[in-house]
């Protein structure tokens, strides 16, 4: 199964300053299909792909959570790339996320972990 067929739950987001100027948003995802796999993506407000993510980032800042699909792992030479500090896979920021549904982030994360515990 291709990871783009999985649904991913947004569980956290953090904004930080880029060393090149502007801001970068680090979005953390989890997928029950991957046994609770945690993944990240980094969205730079100065990049063209920001347009695919800006409405999600805006609503994440308002404590909305999302169930997203159409997200693939970032790959180099067909190898999945990982976040340096945690070895968690990176979601390719060039993907065009598809919103399956939205919910208050706290409630969404609680539901996700209950579903994961039942597996």
C-alpha positions as CSV (number, residue, x, y, z in Angstrom):
1,X,0.0,0.0,0.0
2,X,1.3,3.5,-0.9
3,X,1.5,6.0,2.0
4,X,-0.6,8.4,-0.1
5,X,-3.5,6.1,0.5
6,X,-3.2,6.5,4.3
7,X,-4.9,9.1,6.3
8,X,-2.8,11.3,8.5
9,X,-4.0,13.2,11.6
10,X,-2.4,16.6,12.5
11,X,-1.3,16.4,16.1
12,X,0.9,19.4,16.5
13,X,2.3,22.4,14.7
14,X,5.1,24.8,15.7
15,X,6.3,28.0,14.0
16,X,9.9,28.9,14.1
17,X,12.1,31.4,12.4
18,X,14.1,30.3,9.4
19,X,17.8,31.0,9.3
20,X,17.1,32.3,5.8
21,X,14.4,34.8,6.9
22,X,10.7,34.3,7.3
23,X,9.0,31.5,9.2
24,X,8.8,27.7,8.9
25,X,5.9,25.7,10.2
26,X,6.7,22.2,11.5
27,X,3.6,20.1,11.3
28,X,3.5,16.7,13.1
29,X,1.3,13.9,11.8
30,X,0.3,10.5,13.0
31,X,-1.2,7.6,11.0
32,X,-3.0,4.6,12.5
33,X,-2.4,2.7,9.3
34,X,1.3,2.9,10.1
35,X,0.8,1.6,13.6
36,X,0.8,5.1,15.1
37,X,3.7,6.3,12.9
38,X,4.7,9.9,13.6
39,X,5.9,12.0,10.6
40,X,6.7,15.7,10.0
41,X,6.7,18.2,7.3
42,X,8.3,21.7,7.1
43,X,6.4,24.4,5.3
44,X,8.3,27.6,4.4
45,X,6.0,30.6,3.9
46,X,8.4,31.8,1.1
47,X,8.1,28.6,-1.0
48,X,5.6,28.0,-3.8
49,X,4.1,24.9,-2.1
50,X,2.9,27.2,0.8
51,X,-0.2,27.8,-1.2
52,X,-1.2,24.1,-0.8
53,X,-0.9,24.4,3.0
54,X,-1.8,28.0,4.0
55,X,-5.4,27.3,4.8
56,X,-4.4,24.3,6.9
57,X,-1.7,26.3,8.7
58,X,-4.2,29.1,9.4
59,X,-6.7,26.7,10.9
60,X,-4.1,24.8,12.9
61,X,-3.3,28.1,14.6
62,X,-7.0,28.3,15.6
63,X,-6.8,24.8,17.3
64,X,-8.4,22.9,14.4
65,X,-7.2,19.4,13.7
66,X,-7.3,17.7,10.3
67,X,-7.5,14.2,8.9
68,X,-5.6,14.5,5.6
69,X,-4.9,12.2,2.7
70,X,-2.7,12.5,-0.4
71,X,0.5,12.9,1.6
72,X,3.6,11.0,0.5
73,X,7.0,10.6,2.2
74,X,9.9,12.8,1.1
75,X,12.3,10.6,-0.8
76,X,15.9,11.0,-2.1
77,X,17.1,8.3,-4.5
78,X,13.9,6.4,-3.6
79,X,14.9,6.3,0.1
80,X,12.5,7.9,2.6
81,X,14.0,10.9,4.3
82,X,13.9,11.3,8.1
83,X,13.8,14.2,10.6
84,X,17.4,14.4,11.9
85,X,16.6,14.5,15.6
86,X,14.0,11.7,15.9
87,X,14.4,9.5,12.8
88,X,10.7,10.1,12.1
89,X,9.8,10.2,8.3
90,X,9.3,13.4,6.5
91,X,6.1,14.1,4.6
92,X,6.9,15.8,1.2
93,X,5.8,19.5,1.5
94,X,5.2,19.5,-2.3
95,X,2.2,17.1,-1.8
96,X,-1.2,18.7,-2.2
97,X,-3.0,17.7,1.0
98,X,-6.6,16.6,0.7
99,X,-8.8,17.4,3.8
100,X,-11.0,14.5,4.7
101,X,-12.5,16.3,7.7
102,X,-11.7,18.8,10.5
103,X,-12.4,18.7,14.2
104,X,-11.2,20.5,17.3
105,X,-7.5,19.4,17.5
106,X,-7.7,18.2,21.1
107,X,-10.8,16.1,20.4
108,X,-9.3,14.7,17.2
109,X,-6.0,13.7,18.8
110,X,-7.9,12.0,21.7
111,X,-10.1,10.1,19.2
112,X,-7.0,9.0,17.2
113,X,-5.2,7.6,20.3
114,X,-8.4,5.8,21.4
115,X,-8.6,4.2,17.9
116,X,-4.9,3.3,18.0
117,X,-5.3,1.7,21.5
118,X,-8.1,-0.5,20.1
119,X,-6.0,-2.0,17.3
